[in-house]
Amino acid sequence: MLPYLRCLVSFVALLLATGVAVADRPAPDRCPTLDASSPQQRASLMEHVCYLSAPPGEPAHEARTPDELPADAGWQSANGHDLVFSHTDAVYWVRLNVRNSGDTRQLWYLKLNYPLLDEVTFWHSGNDGAAAITTGDQSPFMSRGIDYRYFLLPVTLGGNESQTITLRIHSSGALNVPLSLETPEAAIAQSNHLTLLHGLFYGALLVFAAFNLLLFFSSGTAYYFYNAFYMASLGLFLFAMGGFANQYFWPDSTGFANTSIPLLMAVSSLAMTLFGRSFLEIPPDSRADAVLRGLTVTSLGLLALAFLLPYNKSIVLITSVALVIIGSLFVIGLIRWRQGYMPAKWYVMAWSGMLVGAFVYALAAFGYLADFLAREIFMQVAVGAQVILLNYAMVQRWRLLNQKLLDVEQNARTNLELKVHERTAQLRNTMRELERANRQLATLSLNDALTGLHNRRHLDNLLPELCAESRRSGQPLTIALLDADHFKAVNDDWGHDFGDQCLQHIADILRRHVKRPRDVAIRFGGEEFAILLPGTGAAGARRLCEQILEDLASTRLTTINGETVSLTMSAGTATLAPGEDEKELFRRADEALYTAKAAGRNRVDQSEPELS
C-alpha cells in the first residue's frame, strides 16, 4: 500500500506545483484596450485586465466608486492569469478597457465565473456616462439583473465606441475572479452545455440516492440509508457551491447564502462518516471505531459552529475537518482491505479519487488554484466515479454476504445429510411412512373424499389469492356456484347411496368441462359445487355453465329399482369488480344462484356489480 500512497502524494504535489496562481505580478503603467470584436483578443482577455489590491486602511479600500480611487493607485496587470486570492480582508478592484472596432452596435457579456462572492459592483462608463450594478451573495439574487448562477454584465458598444469596465469585489472567503467576454450566442451555448452536464450529474446523484433509500426501506440495511444520506448531502453541498442553491432554493436569504456552505459541508462530513463506519463493518471497541465515533461527534459539533462562527472561520475549520475525515476513511479502508475484508478494495478505490478531487476542489475554493469551473467539473467527475464505485462495492458486499449465507446453508445441509445417514434403516422407513401419511393427510384435507374434487377448505385458501392476482394483473376472475335441483327428493326417493352416485356423476361432468389448467372445480357442500375461473369474464363463465347444465340434463341415470332419471342444476356467476373482496364476490354469486332457483331452476343467472 505504501507505493500507492507515495504515488498519490506525488500527484497532489504536482497539482499544487503547476496550478497555484500567483497574485503578485509585475505592474504595467496602463491597461491595454481589448478589441471586443476580435475573437482572439476576447480569448486572451486576462492579458488586458488590471487589478488593484486594497487592504484595510488604504484609501482604495474605503472607496465606493471608481472616482474615489487615488490617482496614484498601483494597478497591476493580470498577465493572462485568472485572478485568484486566498482568504483576505482586502477589497479588489478590477479594470478592463474595451472598444468596438466595428461599425455596428453590438452586445457582449462580461462573465465572472465564480458564484461565491459577497459583494460585486460593476461600472461601465462610456459616451453615455456611468452605470453601476451592485450584487453578490449579500444582496438578493435578482439584484444581478440576469437569472444566472454566475455574474453577467451586459456590455453594449456602438460602432468605434470605447468603455472602461470597473469591478469592486469584496468577500469574506476566498476570491476567484475568472473573467471572460462572450457573445450572446457563445454564452448561451456554453450555458446549455453546462446545464446538460450538471443535469446529468445531479440527476444521477438523485437517482442513486433514491435507489439506495428504496433498498433501505425494503431490506432494513443501515448502510443503504447512510449511502443515500451521503449522496444527497454531498449533492446539495456541490449544488450550493456551484451557485444553484442560491439561485433556486434561497434567492432572497442573503444571510443564509454564506452559512449554507459550511453547514452543508458539515452535514456531508457526518454522512460520509456514518456510511464508512457502517459499510466497512468496523469491529466495535476497535481503534478505528473510536476514531470514527469521535469524527461523528465532531461533525455534529460542526453543525452548530456553522451558525455560530463567522463564515471565514467556519469554512476553514469545517473544510479542514472534512479533509481529515476523507483521509481517515481512506486509511481505515486500506486497513480493512489488508484485514481481508474484500469490499474495502472497491471502497478504497472510490475514496482515493474522492480524496484527490476534494483536495483540489478545496484548493480552488480557497484561492490557491485557478480555473474554479474546471476544478468544479473535476470534482463532479471524482464524485461521479466515487458514487459508481461505492455502489459497485455494495454489490460486491452483497455478493460476499450471499456467498457466506450459501456456504452456511451448504454446510448445514451436509451436516444434516450425515446425521440422516447415521440413522437406522428402521428410522428411515418410519420417516418415509410418516411422510407418506402426511401427504395423504394433506390431500384429504384439501379434497372431497366422495367426488375427488377440491373441498371448501381449498376454496377458502385459493379464492383470496386469485382475487389479489386479478386486482394486480387486471385480468378477470369469475366464480360460478352450482346447486343440484330437488336433490333432497333424490335422497328421499332412492336413498343416499344413489344420491352419492349422482354427486359423483356431477363431479365427472364438471371435470369433463373444467379443462383449463388454472380452472378449479370444488364441492363445498352436500349438493353444492363451485368453479373458479381465473382469466374468464362473465360471458365465458355463462357459456361454460350452460354447457354443464345441458350435459347434465341430457344424461339419464338408472336408480336401484331400474328407473331412469335425469338431474338438473341451477347456477349463479359473479365476476370480480374493482374494489371488491372475495366475500362480496362469493355473496353475489350465491345471490345469483338463488335467483336462478327462484326463476324456475335448470338455468344460469349472472350477478352484476352494485353501483356505488
C-alpha positions in Angstrom: 0.0 0.0 0.0 2.9 2.4 0.6 3.9 2.8 -3.1 0.3 3.6 -3.8 0.3 6.3 -1.1 3.6 7.7 -2.4 2.1 8.0 -5.9 -1.0 9.7 -4.6 1.1 12.3 -2.6 3.3 12.9 -5.7 0.2 13.5 -7.8 -1.2 16.1 -5.4 2.2 17.8 -5.1 2.3 18.0 -8.9 -1.1 19.6 -9.0 0.0 22.2 -6.4 3.2 23.0 -8.3 1.5 23.5 -11.6 -1.8 25.1 -10.6 -1.0 27.7 -7.9 -1.9 31.2 -9.1 0.5 33.9 -8.1 -1.2 37.2 -7.1 2.0 39.3 -7.1 2.7 40.1 -10.7 4.6 42.9 -12.5 2.7 46.2 -12.7 2.4 47.9 -16.1 1.8 51.6 -16.4 -1.6 51.2 -18.1 -4.2 48.5 -19.1 -4.2 47.8 -22.8 -7.6 48.2 -24.5 -9.3 45.0 -25.7 -11.0 44.9 -29.1 -14.3 43.2 -28.3 -14.8 42.5 -32.0 -11.7 40.3 -32.1 -12.3 36.7 -31.0 -8.5 36.3 -30.5 -8.4 39.2 -28.1 -11.5 38.0 -26.3 -9.8 34.7 -25.8 -6.8 36.4 -24.2 -8.9 38.8 -22.1 -6.8 38.4 -19.0 -3.9 40.0 -20.9 -5.9 43.2 -20.9 -7.1 43.1 -17.3 -5.6 45.2 -14.5 -6.3 44.8 -10.8 -5.8 46.7 -7.6 -5.5 45.1 -4.1 -6.7 47.5 -1.3 -6.1 46.1 2.2 -8.0 47.7 5.1 -6.8 51.2 6.0 -5.9 52.2 2.4 -8.0 54.8 0.6 -8.9 52.4 -2.1 -10.4 50.0 0.5 -12.8 52.8 1.6 -13.6 54.0 -1.9 -17.1 53.1 -3.0 -16.9 54.3 -6.7 -14.0 54.4 -9.3 -14.0 58.2 -9.0 -12.9 57.9 -5.3 -9.8 55.8 -6.1 -6.5 57.6 -5.7 -4.8 58.8 -8.8 -1.6 57.1 -7.9 -3.3 53.7 -7.2 -0.9 50.8 -8.0 -2.8 48.9 -10.7 -1.2 45.6 -11.7 -1.6 43.5 -14.8 -3.2 40.1 -14.6 -0.6 39.0 -17.3 -3.0 36.5 -18.8 -3.8 34.6 -15.5 -7.0 34.3 -13.6 -7.2 36.5 -10.6 -7.2 34.1 -7.6 -6.7 35.2 -4.0 -6.9 33.3 -0.7 -8.8 34.5 2.3 -8.2 38.2 2.8 -9.9 41.3 4.1 -8.8 43.3 1.1 -11.0 44.9 -1.4 -10.1 44.2 -5.0 -10.7 46.5 -7.9 -10.6 45.1 -11.5 -10.4 47.2 -14.6 -10.9 46.4 -18.3 -10.8 48.8 -21.2 -12.9 47.6 -24.2 -13.7 49.1 -27.6 -15.8 48.0 -30.6 -13.7 48.4 -33.7 -16.7 47.5 -35.9 -19.2 50.0 -37.4 -22.3 48.5 -35.9 -23.7 48.4 -32.3 -23.1 45.0 -30.7 -23.7 43.3 -27.4 -21.3 41.2 -25.3 -21.5 39.7 -21.8 -18.7 40.1 -19.3 -18.9 36.9 -17.3 -17.5 36.4 -13.8 -17.4 32.5 -13.5 -17.4 32.3 -9.7 -20.7 32.4 -7.7 -19.5 32.7 -4.1 -18.7 36.4 -3.8 -20.3 38.6 -1.1 -20.1 42.0 -2.8 -19.6 42.6 -6.6 -20.2 46.1 -8.1 -19.9 46.7 -11.9 -19.4 50.1 -13.5 -19.1 50.6 -17.3 -18.5 54.1 -18.4 -18.6 55.5 -22.0 -20.2 58.2 -24.0 -23.4 57.9 -22.0 -21.9 58.4 -18.6 -21.5 55.7 -15.9 -23.9 53.0 -14.7 -23.5 50.7 -11.7 -24.8 47.2 -10.8 -24.4 46.1 -7.2 -24.9 42.4 -6.4 -23.4 39.4 -4.7 -24.4 36.9 -2.1 -25.1 39.7 0.4 -27.8 41.0 -2.0 -31.0 39.3 -3.2 -30.3 37.0 -6.2 -32.3 39.0 -8.6 -30.1 42.1 -8.0 -27.9 40.5 -10.7 -30.4 41.5 -13.3 -29.9 38.2 -15.2 -31.2 35.0 -13.7 -27.9 33.1 -13.9 -25.8 31.4 -11.2 -22.6 33.4 -12.3 -22.4 37.1 -12.6 -23.2 38.6 -16.1 -22.7 42.2 -17.1 -24.2 43.2 -20.5 -21.7 45.3 -22.4 -23.2 47.2 -25.3 -20.8 49.1 -27.6 -21.7 51.3 -30.6 -19.5 51.4 -33.6 -16.0 52.6 -32.7 -17.2 53.2 -29.1 -14.9 52.5 -26.1 -15.8 51.9 -22.4 -14.0 51.2 -19.2 -15.4 48.4 -17.1 -14.5 48.5 -13.4 -15.4 45.9 -10.7 -15.2 46.3 -7.0 -15.1 42.9 -5.3 -15.1 42.0 -1.6 -15.8 38.7 0.1 -15.3 37.0 3.4 -14.0 33.9 1.8 -11.5 33.2 -1.0 -11.6 35.4 -4.1 -11.7 33.9 -7.5 -12.2 36.3 -10.4 -12.3 34.2 -13.6 -13.4 36.7 -16.3 -14.5 36.1 -19.9 -16.1 38.4 -22.6 -18.5 36.4 -24.7 -21.0 37.0 -27.4 -24.7 36.1 -26.5 -24.5 33.1 -28.8 -21.4 31.8 -27.1 -22.7 32.5 -23.6 -25.9 30.6 -24.4 -24.1 27.7 -26.0 -21.8 27.3 -23.0 -24.7 27.6 -20.6 -26.6 24.9 -22.4 -23.6 22.6 -22.3 -23.0 23.1 -18.6 -26.7 22.7 -17.9 -26.6 19.3 -19.6 -23.6 18.2 -17.7 -24.9 19.5 -14.3 -28.3 17.9 -15.1 -26.8 14.5 -15.7 -24.6 14.8 -12.6 -27.2 15.9 -10.1 -29.9 13.7 -11.7 -27.6 10.7 -11.4 -26.9 11.5 -7.7 -30.6 11.9 -7.1 -31.5 8.6 -8.7 -28.7 6.7 -6.8 -29.8 8.3 -3.6 -33.5 7.4 -4.2 -32.5 3.8 -5.2 -30.4 3.3 -2.0 -33.3 4.7 0.0 -35.7 2.2 -1.5 -33.2 -0.6 -0.8 -33.1 0.6 2.8 -36.9 0.5 3.2 -37.0 -2.9 1.5 -34.1 -4.6 3.4 -33.7 -2.5 6.5 -29.9 -2.4 6.0 -28.5 0.7 7.5 -25.6 1.4 5.1 -28.1 1.8 2.2 -29.7 4.7 4.2 -26.3 6.2 5.0 -25.2 6.0 1.4 -28.4 7.8 0.3 -27.8 10.4 3.0 -24.2 10.9 1.9 -25.1 11.2 -1.8 -28.0 13.6 -1.1 -25.9 15.8 1.3 -22.9 15.9 -1.0 -25.0 16.7 -4.0 -26.7 19.5 -2.1 -23.3 20.9 -1.0 -22.0 20.9 -4.5 -25.3 22.5 -5.6 -24.7 25.3 -3.2 -21.0 25.7 -4.1 -22.0 25.9 -7.7 -24.4 28.8 -7.0 -27.5 26.8 -7.9 -28.9 26.7 -4.3 -28.7 30.5 -4.0 -30.4 30.8 -7.4 -33.3 28.3 -6.8 -33.6 27.5 -3.0 -32.9 30.7 -1.1 -32.6 33.6 -3.6 -33.8 36.1 -1.0 -32.0 34.7 2.1 -28.8 36.8 1.9 -27.7 35.8 5.4 -28.1 32.1 4.7 -26.2 32.1 1.4 -22.8 32.0 3.2 -24.0 29.9 6.2 -25.3 27.2 3.9 -21.8 26.3 2.6 -20.1 25.3 5.9 -23.4 23.9 7.1 -23.9 21.5 4.2 -20.2 20.6 4.3 -20.6 19.6 8.0 -23.7 17.5 7.0 -21.7 15.8 4.3 -18.9 15.1 6.7 -21.4 13.5 9.1 -22.9 11.4 6.3 -19.7 10.1 4.9 -18.5 9.1 8.4 -21.7 7.2 9.2 -21.7 5.5 5.8 -18.0 4.5 6.1 -18.4 3.1 9.6 -21.5 1.1 8.5 -20.1 -0.2 5.2 -16.7 -1.2 6.4 -18.2 -3.2 9.3 -15.8 -1.6 11.8 -15.4 -4.0 14.8 -16.8 -2.5 17.9 -14.4 -1.2 20.5 -11.6 -1.1 17.9 -9.3 1.9 17.4 -10.9 2.6 14.0 -14.3 2.5 15.7 -13.2 5.0 18.3 -11.8 7.3 15.6 -15.0 7.3 13.6 -17.1 7.8 16.7 -15.0 10.8 17.5 -15.3 12.2 14.0 -19.1 11.7 14.1 -19.4 13.7 17.3 -17.1 16.3 15.8 -19.3 16.6 12.7 -22.3 17.1 14.9 -20.5 19.9 16.7 -19.6 21.5 13.4 -23.2 21.8 12.5 -23.7 24.1 15.4 -20.4 26.0 14.7 -21.6 26.7 11.2 -24.3 29.0 12.7 -22.1 30.5 15.5 -18.8 31.2 13.8 -18.2 33.8 11.0 -18.1 32.4 7.6 -14.3 33.0 7.0 -13.5 31.0 10.2 -16.2 28.3 10.0 -15.4 27.4 6.3 -11.7 26.9 7.1 -12.4 24.8 10.2 -15.1 22.6 8.6 -13.1 22.1 5.4 -10.1 21.0 7.4 -12.1 18.5 9.4 -13.8 17.3 6.2 -10.4 16.6 4.6 -9.3 14.8 7.8 -12.5 12.7 7.6 -11.9 11.8 4.0 -8.3 10.9 4.7 -9.2 8.9 7.8 -11.8 6.9 5.9 -9.3 6.2 3.1 -6.7 4.9 5.7 -9.3 2.8 7.5 -10.5 1.4 4.2 -6.9 0.4 3.5 -6.6 -1.3 6.9 -9.9 -3.2 6.4 -8.7 -4.3 3.0 -5.4 -5.7 4.5 -7.5 -7.4 7.1 -9.2 -9.4 4.3 -12.5 -7.5 4.0 -12.7 -7.6 0.2 -15.5 -5.0 -0.3 -13.0 -2.5 1.2 -10.9 -2.8 -2.0 -13.6 -1.0 -4.1 -14.3 1.4 -1.2 -10.6 2.4 -1.2 -10.6 2.9 -5.0 -13.7 5.1 -4.7 -12.3 7.1 -1.8 -8.9 7.7 -3.4 -10.5 9.6 -6.3 -12.6 11.5 -3.8 -9.5 12.3 -1.7 -7.7 13.9 -4.7 -10.9 15.6 -6.0 -11.8 17.1 -2.6 -8.2 18.4 -2.1 -8.0 20.0 -5.5 -11.5 21.5 -5.1 -10.7 22.9 -1.7 -7.5 24.5 -3.1 -9.5 26.1 -5.8 -12.3 27.2 -3.5 -9.7 28.8 -1.1 -8.0 30.6 -3.9 -4.9 28.5 -4.2 -5.7 27.1 -7.7 -7.1 29.0 -10.7 -9.9 28.0 -13.1 -12.6 27.2 -10.5 -15.0 26.0 -13.2 -12.6 23.3 -14.3 -12.0 22.3 -10.7 -15.7 22.1 -10.2 -16.1 19.7 -13.2 -13.1 17.7 -11.9 -14.8 17.4 -8.5 -18.0 16.2 -10.2 -16.1 13.6 -12.2 -14.4 12.4 -9.0 -17.7 12.3 -7.1 -19.4 10.5 -10.1 -16.7 7.9 -10.2 -16.9 7.5 -6.4 -20.6 7.0 -6.5 -20.4 4.3 -9.2 -17.5 2.5 -7.4 -19.3 2.8 -4.0 -22.5 1.3 -5.4 -20.4 -1.4 -7.1 -18.7 -2.0 -3.8 -22.1 -2.5 -2.2 -23.0 -5.0 -4.9 -19.7 -6.9 -4.1 -20.5 -6.7 -0.4 -24.0 -8.2 -1.1 -22.4 -11.0 -3.1 -20.0 -11.7 -0.3 -22.7 -11.9 2.3 -24.9 -14.0 0.0 -22.0 -16.4 -0.6 -21.4 -16.7 3.1 -25.1 -17.5 3.5 -24.9 -20.1 0.8 -21.8 -21.6 2.4 -23.6 -21.8 5.8 -26.6 -23.4 4.1 -24.4 -25.9 2.3 -22.6 -26.8 5.5 -25.8 -27.2 7.3 -27.2 -29.4 4.5 -24.1 -31.6 4.5 -24.2 -32.0 8.3 -27.8 -32.9 8.1 -27.2 -35.5 5.5 -24.5 -37.1 7.5 -26.8 -37.2 10.5 -29.6 -38.7 8.4 -27.3 -41.4 7.0 -26.4 -42.3 10.5 -30.0 -43.2 11.3 -31.0 -46.8 11.3 -33.0 -48.4 8.4 -36.0 -48.6 10.7 -35.9 -44.9 11.4 -35.7 -44.1 7.7 -38.6 -46.4 7.0 -40.6 -44.8 9.7 -39.9 -41.3 8.4 -40.9 -42.4 4.9 -44.1 -43.8 6.2 -44.8 -40.6 8.2 -44.1 -38.5 5.1 -46.5 -40.7 3.1 -49.1 -40.3 5.7 -48.6 -36.5 5.8 -49.1 -36.3 2.0 -52.2 -38.3 2.3 -53.5 -36.2 5.1 -52.7 -33.0 3.1 -54.6 -34.5 0.1 -57.5 -35.4 2.3 -57.6 -32.0 4.0 -58.0 -30.3 0.6 -60.0 -32.8 -1.4 -63.5 -34.2 -1.1 -63.4 -37.9 -0.3 -66.6 -38.7 -2.2 -66.1 -36.9 -5.5 -62.4 -36.4 -5.6 -62.9 -32.7 -6.3 -61.3 -30.0 -4.1 -63.2 -29.1 -0.9 -64.4 -26.0 0.9 -61.0 -25.5 2.7 -59.3 -25.3 -0.7 -61.8 -22.8 -1.9 -61.3 -20.6 1.2 -57.5 -20.7 0.7 -57.5 -20.2 -3.1 -60.2 -17.5 -3.6 -58.4 -14.7 -1.8 -55.2 -15.4 -3.7 -57.0 -15.3 -7.1 -58.8 -12.1 -6.2 -55.5 -10.4 -5.3 -53.9 -11.7 -8.5 -56.8 -10.4 -10.5 -56.5 -6.9 -8.9 -52.8 -6.8 -9.7 -52.9 -8.1 -13.3 -56.2 -6.6 -14.3 -57.4 -10.0 -15.6 -61.0 -11.0 -14.9 -61.9 -13.6 -12.3 -65.3 -15.3 -12.2 -66.8 -17.7 -9.7 -69.7 -20.0 -10.5 -71.8 -21.6 -7.8 -73.9 -24.7 -8.9 -76.5 -26.5 -6.9 -78.4 -29.7 -7.8 -82.1 -29.1 -8.2 -84.5 -31.0 -5.8 -81.7 -33.2 -4.6 -83.4 -33.8 -1.3 -86.1 -35.7 -3.2 -83.4 -37.9 -4.8 -82.1 -38.9 -1.4 -85.7 -39.4 0.0 -86.9 -41.5 -3.0 -83.9 -43.6 -3.8 -81.6 -43.4 -0.8 -78.3 -41.8 0.0 -76.3 -44.4 -1.9 -77.9 -43.4 -5.2 -77.6 -39.8 -4.1 -73.8 -40.3 -3.7 -73.7 -41.8 -7.2 -75.5 -38.7 -8.5 -72.9 -36.4 -6.8 -70.1 -38.5 -8.4 -71.8 -38.2 -11.8 -72.0 -34.4 -11.4 -68.3 -34.3 -10.4 -67.4 -36.3 -13.6 -69.3 -33.8 -15.7 -67.5 -30.9 -14.0 -64.1 -32.5 -14.6 -65.1 -33.0 -18.3 -65.9 -29.4 -18.9 -63.5 -27.6 -16.5 -60.4 -28.4 -18.5 -58.1 -25.4 -18.4 -55.1 -25.9 -16.1 -55.9 -23.0 -13.8 -59.7 -23.6 -13.6 -60.8 -25.3 -10.4 -63.9 -27.4 -9.7 -64.9 -27.6 -6.0 -67.5 -29.4 -4.0 -68.1 -27.2 -1.0 -71.4 -28.5 0.4 -73.8 -31.5 0.1 -75.0 -30.9 -3.4 -73.3 -27.5 -3.8 -70.4 -27.0 -6.2 -68.2 -24.1 -7.3 -66.0 -23.4 -10.2 -63.2 -20.8 -10.0 -62.4 -19.3 -13.4 -59.3 -17.0 -13.4 -58.9 -15.1 -16.7 -62.5 -15.7 -17.7 -65.1 -13.0 -17.9 -68.9 -13.2 -17.3 -69.8 -14.3 -20.9 -67.3 -17.2 -20.8 -68.4 -18.3 -17.4 -72.1 -18.3 -18.6 -71.3 -20.4 -21.6 -69.4 -22.9 -19.5 -72.2 -23.2 -17.0 -74.8 -23.6 -19.8 -72.8 -26.5 -21.3 -72.5 -28.2 -17.9 -76.3 -27.8 -17.3 -77.1 -29.1 -20.8 -74.7 -32.1 -20.4 -76.2 -33.0 -17.0 -79.8 -32.7 -18.1 -79.3 -34.8 -21.2 -77.8 -37.7 -19.2 -80.1 -40.4 -17.8 -79.2 -42.3 -14.6 -80.6 -45.7 -13.5 -81.9 -46.0 -10.0 -81.6 -49.1 -7.7 -85.1 -50.2 -8.8 -84.4 -49.8 -12.5 -86.0 -46.4 -13.1 -84.2 -43.8 -15.2 -84.0 -40.2 -14.0 -82.2 -37.1 -15.1 -80.8 -34.4 -12.9 -80.7 -30.7 -13.4 -78.7 -27.9 -11.7 -79.0 -24.2 -11.2 -76.0 -21.9 -11.5 -75.1 -18.3 -10.4 -72.0 -16.5 -11.6 -70.2 -13.3 -10.4 -67.2 -11.5 -11.9 -64.8 -9.7 -9.6 -65.4 -5.9 -9.6 -62.9 -3.2 -8.8 -62.6 -2.7 -5.0 -64.4 -5.9 -4.3 -63.1 -8.6 -1.9 -63.6 -12.4 -2.0 -66.5 -12.3 0.5 -68.5 -9.8 -1.6 -67.7 -11.8 -4.8 -69.0 -15.1 -3.2 -72.1 -13.3 -1.8 -73.1 -12.0 -5.3 -72.6 -15.4 -6.9 -74.7 -17.0 -4.1 -77.5 -14.4 -4.7 -77.3 -15.1 -8.4 -77.7 -18.9 -7.7 -80.8 -18.3 -5.6 -82.2 -16.0 -8.2 -81.8 -18.8 -10.8 -83.6 -21.3 -8.5 -86.4 -18.8 -7.8 -86.8 -18.3 -11.6 -87.5 -21.9 -12.3 -84.2 -23.8 -11.8 -82.1 -25.5 -14.5 -80.7 -22.1 -15.6 -77.8 -19.7 -15.2 -78.1 -16.3 -13.7 -75.4 -13.7 -13.6 -74.8 -11.1 -10.9 -73.9 -7.6 -11.9 -71.7 -5.5 -9.5 -73.6 -3.0 -7.4 -73.1 0.7 -8.3 -71.8 2.8 -5.5 
